[in-house]
Amino acid sequence: MSIFGRATTILNIIAEGRGQLSLTELSQRSGLPRSSVHRIIQELERECFVIRASSAGGYSLGPGVLKFGMNSHLQLVAGMRPLLTSLARAVNENVELAIFSGREVVVVDQVSSTARLHAVTQVGKSFSLHGSCIGKVLLAQLPDWKVREILPDVLAGHTNKTITDVDKFIVELDQVRATNLAFDHEERDVGISAVATCIQNSAGVNQAVAIVAPTERFDVLKALFVERLTKLQGSFDTRSILFDPRNLPSAV
């Protein structure tokens, strides 16, 4: 692994750790020698990408990464907000925008329906890649060998409907690739179902757009959700969607 690869591995582990991590913990999670982790941390600390968060030696992300986060937020979220708002109005359900974050997928924006589901997902919340439609549709953009490399050997079962066998999951990804649509039928939360599609922003970054609803209502309106997301896939160019509101799907 290159020096850059080792550094990004450490940054990803800290970002996914949701707290302070010691050198020993970073070494264990990365598989790198503690001495190597220490040298990498010193370089990252010098650039303020990580900071020593406690006298005990725990590290967390530092202000140096903030400029990247702010730029990403502006590109990924601000430009997509009109699309999300229009889609949420068209289907009268919650709509979410998500991207890869290390070995997880994270919701970066959400438009809530005024009369529908509330407080199911918080912006910034991360999900497992295999247990959500947003994770599935993003993984489907990758070759199988890369998917196997990213996923753990044993997939966690969030509910009794979660696919926990990697081979079966790979088969499902083939179906997702055929339609660019992924479903979550109570695989993450009992009583909640969702469908997502993958689109690219003007910078070529893959993003998942999902419609989320209680399962009972989802089953009734599934055809509408699929129709809207399918139309979203091919009815506009993401570069123009950022600037031309005429390309937004109209409400029903």
N, C-alpha and C positions, 0 to 999 in steps of 0.2 A: 504494500500500500504506500502511495506517495505521501510526502509531508503534508501536502494540501488535503489529501484524503483523510489522513489521521486527524488533522485539525478540524475538518468539517464533521468527522465522526464524533469528536469530543463536544463540539458545539451542539450537535443534534441531541446527544445524550443529555446534556445540561438542559436544553430547551424542553425535552420530553420528560425530564425528571420532576417537574412541578415543585422544585425546592432546591435546597442547597445539597451539593454532592461533594464528598471529600475526594482526595486523590486516589485513595484505595478503592472507593466505590466506582470512580471513573475508570480505573484500571480493570476492575472486575467486569464492568458492563461493556467495555470496549474490547477487552482481550489483549490490550497493549500493556507492556511492562510499565510498572509504576514510574520508573525513571524517565521513560519516554513521555508519559502523560505529564509529568512534572515539567519537562522542557517545553512541551506544547503549551501548557497552561501559562508558563512564564511569558511566552511570546504573545499569547492572546491577552494576557493581563496588561502587558505593555501597551497594547493598542486599545485597551479598554473594552475589548469584546467580552471579557469575563471580569468579574470582580470577586475579591475575597469577601464573602458575605458574613463570616463569623470568625472569631478568634480561634475556633476549633479547626479552622482550615476548610470550611465548606465554600464552594464556589457557585455562583449564579451568573446569568447573562448580564453583561454590563451595558453602559450607555452607548458604546461603540456600534452596537447592532441596531440602535434606534433609528438611525438615518435610513437603513435598509428597510426596516419595518414600515416607516412612514411612507417611503417611496412606493413600496409594494402596496400599501393600503390605498394610496391615491390611484394607482393604476388598476388594481384588481377590484376595488370596491366602488369608488366614486363613479367610474365609468359605467359600471354594470347596474347601478342603482335604478335608473329609469326602466331598464328591462325587467328587473325583479318586481318593481312596483306595478308595472303594466301586467305582468304575468299573474301576480297575486290578485289583482283586480279581476282579471279574466276568469280565474278559476275559483275565486273567493275562498282561498286556502292559504296557509303559510307557505312561503317560498324561501329557499335557502341557497346561499352561494358558498362553495367549499373548495379547498385546495389541499394538495399534499403538504404535510408537515412532518418530515422525517419518515418514520414508519407508521404514521397515523394520518388521518384526514381531519382538517379543522374547519369549522364553519366560520367564515369571515364576515358574513353579512346575512341579514334575515329581514324579510318584510312580512309582518304579521297581519293576518286578516282581522278586520275589526269585529267580525261576528262569528269567528270560527275558533280554531285551536289556539290556546295560549300557553306560554311558559313550558313548552316541550323541549326546546333547544335554546341555549344561550350562545350568543356570538362569542367566539373564542373557545367553545367547547370542542374537544377532540373526540373522534370516534375511531374504533378499530377499522382497519381497511376491509376486512372480510365480513364484518357484521353490519354493514350499512350500504344503502344503494349508492351513496356518494363515493364511498370507498371502492365499491365494485366497478363503477363506471370509469373511475380514474385508473384503476389497475388494468382495466381492459385495454387501455391505450398502450400498455407495455407488452413485450413478448413474454411467453410463458416462463422462460428461464429466469427472467428478471423478477417476475411475480413470485416464483418459488424462492428466489434469493431474499426478497423483502419479507415474505411471510414467515412466521415462526413455524417450527415443525408440527406443533400442536396448536390448533386454532381454538380460542376460548369460546365456550358456548354461553352466549348472553341470555338466550331463551332456548326452549326445546326445539325451536325452528331454525336456529343458527346452524349453518353448514360448518362442521368442525373437521371434515376430511379434506385435505389439500387437493387431492385428485378430483374429488367431486366439485370442489370450488373452481378448479381450472376448467372443468367442463361447462359450468355455468358461465364463466367468462367468455367462452366461445359464443354462447347465445347473446351475451351482452354486446359483443363486437359486431354481431350481425345486424343489430338494430340501433346501437348506440343508446340503449335504454337499459337501466338496471332497476330491479325492484327489491324492496325490503318489506316482506310480509311478516311483521312482528318478529323480525330476527334480532332486533336490538332492544325494543321495548314492547311488552305485551299491550295490545290495544292500539298500537300505532303502526301505520304502513306508509310507504313513500315510494316515489319513482323519481329517477334522476337521469339526466343526459349530460354529456360532456361537450363543451364548446371551448374555443380558444379565444383569448382576448387579442388585442392588436399587437401584443408583444409575443404572441405564440404560446402563451402559458395555458395549460389545460385547466379548466375550471368545471366543477360539477354544479349544475342547477337542479334543485330538487323541489318537488311538491310534496308536502307532508300533511296527513289527515288521519283522524281516527279510522280504524280499520273498517268499521261498519259503513261509514260514509265513503271511504276510499273504494270499497268494492262496488258501490253504486256509480261512482263518478270516474272510475278507472279509465274508461274510454276517452272521456274528455281530457283527462290529464295527459294521456299518451298522445292524443291529437295535438295538444298545445305544445308539448315538448318536441314532438316530431316536426311541427311547423317551425319551431325555434331553430332546429338544427340546420334547415336548408333555406329559410326564407330571408335571411339577412347575412351580411358580412359584418363580423364583429368590429371591424375598423369603422364602418359607417354607423353602427348602432350607437357608438359613443357620441356621435355628433348629430345624427339625423333622427328625430323622434318619429318621423313618418314610417320608419322601419320597425317600430315596436308593434307587437301583436295587439289587436284591439280587444276590448272587453266584450264578453257575451251579454 
